[in-house]
Amino acid sequence: MSEKKTNKSRGLGRGLSALMADVGPEPSQAGAAAPRRADQMIPIEKIVANPDQPRRRFSQDDLDDLTNSIRQKGVIQPLIVRPREPDQYEIVAGERRWRAAQQAQLHELPVIVRYFDDTEVLEVAIIENIQRADLNAVEEAAGYRQLMEKFGHTQEKLSEALGKSRSHIANLMRLLSLPEDVLDLLREGHLSAGHARALITSENPSDLAKAVLKGGLSVRATEQLVKKQATEGAPKLAPKATAPEKDADTKALEGDLSANLRMKVSLSHKPGQEAGEMTIRYSSLDDLDTLCRLLSQA
């Protein structure tokens, strides 16, 4: 179909509003411009969620508010979907409206059908949620990781496609190296992304996260706590054994490697030599399996 070919060649950096507006008249066979509806009504049971949706948590209070609005005014903004077999449509954008419509017991929903591939679906889903500030930091970082792992995107390509700086993407992905209990605190809003970034370099981020919550510490106070813990926890060694401070490039490389592997990576160069050591710390056997698989592909 001509529509499918046009969609697949379109860049995705324009955002959700441009995608929603990209529905115009379609020429008829006679060559005249015949207007067509931007959306169509589809039975709700034929619409299914996207299993790769970056947003994983939906506030029940927000859903209840949206459900009440839908009962009164209906679904004003159509969902974006793509055809799936057999006789189904997968949500590209609008899962929260779909969930609320189910609670409101609607039988059909307005949709715009688009012929997106898997990469475009994930990109549009991330764009929609980011533009509406619906993703927490962990969900946003996980979405970026999906694009990199499943579709071979680089941080530079993500930066161009999503309109985010490379440093923003890299800093968010570094959060995924934190333990799951700390990520849960971040997902639930008990910790901010700034607090979490400060905990990345800590040897025991879980314990420090509890101390941050108990003391109601600011991001700056959290950074100072991490530095203090690192100083007090360091073994008392002779001055000659003190490791030199790492340069900014080494620290940045450690951060990028940690974000890509989702494991803590440490680089150590021997003074005056080309040789050095790279230490990768894994927290589970699944992490070890992932690391072994990556190394075997090298």
N, C-alpha and C positions, 0 to 999 in steps of 0.2 A: 504494500500500500504506500502511496506517496506520502501520507501523513507520517507513517512510521519512519520513512527515510529522512524526512525533514527533521523530526525530533532527535534522531540519533546523531545528526551532524551538528546539533546546536550545543554551544557551550553552556555550562551550568553555573558560571560565576555571577549571573545576573540576579539571582535570588528568587524567592518564592513569589513575590508580587509580579515579577515579569512572567513567570511560568503561568500564573493564574490569568494574566492578561493576554497571553498568547493564544487566544481563541477568537478567530475572526471568521469572516464569510468564506465559504468554500465554493469555488467556481462550479457551476452546473455543467452538464455535458454539452449544453448549447453554447457555453462560453460566457453566459451572463453571471453576474455575481448574485448568487442566491443566498440570503442570510440563513444561518442555522443556529440552533440553540447551543449555548456554550456548555450546557450540562444536560444530563439525562437522568431519569429516575431508574434505580436498580433495586430489586428486592434485597433487603438487608441480609437475608440468609445466604446470598450469593457473594457477599463481601467478606474477605478474610484478612486478618492482620498480617503484617510483614514480620516474619520471624527474626529479621536482622534490624528491626527498629532500634535505634540507639537509645531511645527513652524507655527505661525499664520500670519506673515508678510513677504512678498516677495518684494524686491526692484524692481521697474519697470525698472530702468536703468540696473540692473544686468540681469533681464530677457531678456531685449532687446539685451544685449551683447551676452548672451547665444543663443538667437534665431538666431542672425547673424552667430554665429559659427556653429550651427546645419544646417543652410541652406547651408553652404559651405562644412562641413565635415560629417554631419549626427550625430546621437546619438552614440557616441563611447562606452560609458559605459552603459550596460543594466540596466534597472530598476529591483528591486526585488519586486515581487508581490505574492499574494496568491489567490487561486481560491475563487470566491464568486458566489452565485446563484442569478439570472439565467444567466449563460454564461457570467460572468463578472470576472474581476480580480481587486483586491484592492491593491493599492500601499503600499508597506512596506517601501521602500527607493527609492527616486528619483522623488519626486513630482515636484521639480523645473525643471528637465529635461522634465517632462510630460507637464508642463505649457508652457515651451518654444517651445516644439515640436508642440503644438497646435497653437501657434502664427506663427510658420514656416509652418503650414498647411501640416504636415506630415500625412500620412494615416495609418501607422503602426510603432510600436516601438519594439526594442529588449528587451526581459524580461527574467529573471530567475524566475521560479515558485518555491515557497517554501510553505510548509504546516505548517505555524506558527499559534499558538493560539493567543488570544487577548493580553495576557501578553507579549509574545515574540514579537509581532508586535510593541507594544509601546516601549519595551526595545530597539529593533533594530533601530527604528526611532530616539530615543533619542541618541543612540550611534553614529549613522551616523551624526547627526547634531552637536553633541559635538565634534567629531573628526575633523569635518571640520570647527569648530568655527562658525556655521551658526545660532545658537540660541542666542538670547539676554538673559540677566539674568532672566527676568520675564518668558520667555517661558521655559527656563530650569527648573526654580523652579516649574512652573505649570505642567511640565511633571513629575517631581518627585512626586508632589502631586497626579497626576492621578494614578501613580503606587501604591501609598500608599492607596488612597481612594477606587479605583476600584478593586484592586487586593490584598489588604492586605499586601503589602510589608512594611517592617520596614526600618528605615534609615540604619541599619546595613546590611540588605540584599541588599539594593540599592548600598551601598558602595562596596560590594563584586562583584555584577553583573556588575556595570558600571565602576569600577576602579577609583572611586572618594572617597576621604576621607569623613568620617561621618561629620566632622566639615564643610567641603565645602557644603555638602548637607543641613545641618542644617542652616548654615548662609544664603544660597540662599532662603530657604523656609521661613525664617523670613521676607524676603522682601515682601512676599504676605500679610503681616499684614498692609502695608502702604495703604493710600487712593488711589483710582483709578487714580486721576489726577497726583499723584507723580509717580505711576507705568507707566503712559503714557509717562512721561518725561524720564523715564528709558528705556522704549521700543524704544523710538525715538533717544536715544543716547545723549540727552541733559544733563542727569545726569549719572554718573558712578555708578557701584554697590557699590563702597566705599562710595560715597556721600549718597546713599540710606540707607546703613547700619547705617550711622551716624544719620540719621533722624528717625530711628525706635523708639527710646526712647523719641522723642520729643512729647510734648502735641499738637502742631499744625504743623505737618510736611509739610502741603501744603503751609503755609505762609513762612516757613523757606526755602522750596525748591525754591520759587520765589526769596527770598533774595540771595540764593546761586547763582542762574543764573544771577541775576542782577549784583552781585559783582564779578562774575567769581571766586568764592572761591575754594580753594583746599580742598581735603578731610580733612586734618588736621585743616584748618580754619573752616570747617563745623562742625567738632567735638567740637571745642572751642565755636562756636556760639550756638550749642545745650546746652552745659554746662552753658554758660552765660544766656541763656533764662530760663533754669531751675532754676538758682539761683535767677535771678531778678523776675521771676514769682511766686516764692514761697511766701506764706503768712507769714507776720511777726508775729511769735509766740514766746512765752516765751521759754527759753532754755529747760525746762522740757518737752515741747511738741515736741521737735525735734526728728524725727524718726531715729533710728540707721541705719547705712549703711548696706545694704544687703550683705551677703556673696556671694562668687562666685557660689556656688552650687545653691543657690536660684535664682540668676540671670540667670544661665544656664537653670534651670527648667522653669522659666518664658518665656525664649526665645523658648524652645521646645514646650511648650503649645501654645504660640502665633502662632508659625509656623504651628502646626497641626490644630488649630482651625481657623486660618486666622483671629483672633481677638486678641486685646491686652489683655494680662492676667497679673495681678499684684498680688503678694503674700505678705502678711504682717503677721509676727509672733509677738504676744504680748510678751514683754520682760519677761523672766523667766517662761514662760508658754508653754505648748504643743499646746494650741489653737492658732488660727489665722484666717485670712480672705483671700479669693481668690476673686478678682474682675475681671469680664469679660466684656469688653466693645464691643458692637456691633454697626455697623454703618448703618445698614439697617434692615428692617423687614425680608428680606431673610436670613440675618445672624442670626436673632433671631429664625426663623423657623428651621434653621440648628442646632442651639444650643439645641433647645427643642427636636429635633429628636434624637440627640446624647445622651442627658440626659435620654430620655425615653427608650433607648436601654441598658442603663447601668444596 
